[in-house]
Amino acid sequence: MFEAGGDWQLTRFKANPANKGTVLDSGLWRYTRHPNYFGDFCVWWGFYLIALGAGAWWSLPAPLLMSVLLMRVSGVTLLEKDIGERRPGYEDYIRRTNAFFPGPRRSY
């Protein structure tokens, strides 16, 4: 639900021509800059908990690998590499909004 909700909010935001070049910072996007990646993270860890309940403790590398990929390699890190150049106001958004795990806004 978190991943789908974030994607739905972003789709609606992008559909409004008045938002062109601006940053979505409401809804789930107020609490994390990447609700879709966080939702994907939750799905992987949920699958692991199901597998663990069935005795498959050895499946731990799968959610660990996906966590590293989402947070440090192809997800957050890759997406935010140059987005500040394309979206005015994104640097400010970075300063006040958690990158991955949802949480309250930071003041600066």
N, C-alpha and C positions, 0 to 999 in steps of 0.2 A: 504493500500500500504506500509506503514511503517513497519508493522509487517511482511508481506510477503517478502518485500525487505530484511529485516534483516535476516530472515530465509534462503532466497535464498543465500545471501552472506556467511552465516555461512556454509551452505551445500557445496558450492563450495570450501571454505577454507579447510574444513575437508577432502574433497575428494583428496586433494593434499598431498601425503605422506611426502613431505618436510616440511609441517606445523605441523607435529605431535609434541605435547607437547608445541606448541607456542601459542601466544595470537593474535587473530584477532583484529587489531586496525586500520583498514582502512574502507572506505565506511561509512555506517551509524554507525558502531562500533567505529569510530573515535570520534563521538559526544555524544554517550551514550553507557554505558556498556550493556544495555538491550533494544535494539530497538524493539524487539518482544514484550516485556512487555509494553513498551511505546505505541506501536501500539494498543495493546489490550485495554489499558487505554483510548486511543482516541476513539475506537469503542464504549466502554461503555458510555462515555460522549456524543458521537454523538447520540446514542439511547436515552439518556436522553433528549437531546435538541429536538429531534423529538417528544418524549412524551410530553415534556413541551409545544411545539407548539400546541399540541392537548388538552392542558388543564390538563395534568396529572402531576401536580407539585409534587404530593405526591410520585412519583416514584424516588425522589432524593436519598433515602437510597441505591438503587441498585448501582449506580456508586460510591457513597461514600464507600460502603463496598468493592467493587472491587478495588478501589484505595488503601485502607488500606491493603487488602490482597496482591496486587501486590508489593507494596512498603515496607511493614513492616512485613509480615507474610510468605506467601508461595512463593513469587516471588524472588525479589532481595535479601532479607535477607537470605532466606534458601539456595539459589544457591551459594551465596558468602561465606557461612559459612566455607567451607574448600577448596575452589577452589585454593587459594593461595598455598596450599600444593601440589596440583596436577599439577599446571601450573607455571613453573618458569617465572618470569616477570609479573605475574598478580598484584603483590603489586605495582609495578611501574605504571601499567595500571590504577589501582585504583586511584593513586595520581594525574594522569593527565587527567582522563576522568570522566565526570559526571556519576553518578550511574543510574539515571532514566530519567530526563528531558534533552533533547539534548541541547548542548551548546558548546561554543568554548573550546578548550583544556586549561587546567590550566598549568601554569609553576610552577616549584618547585625548 
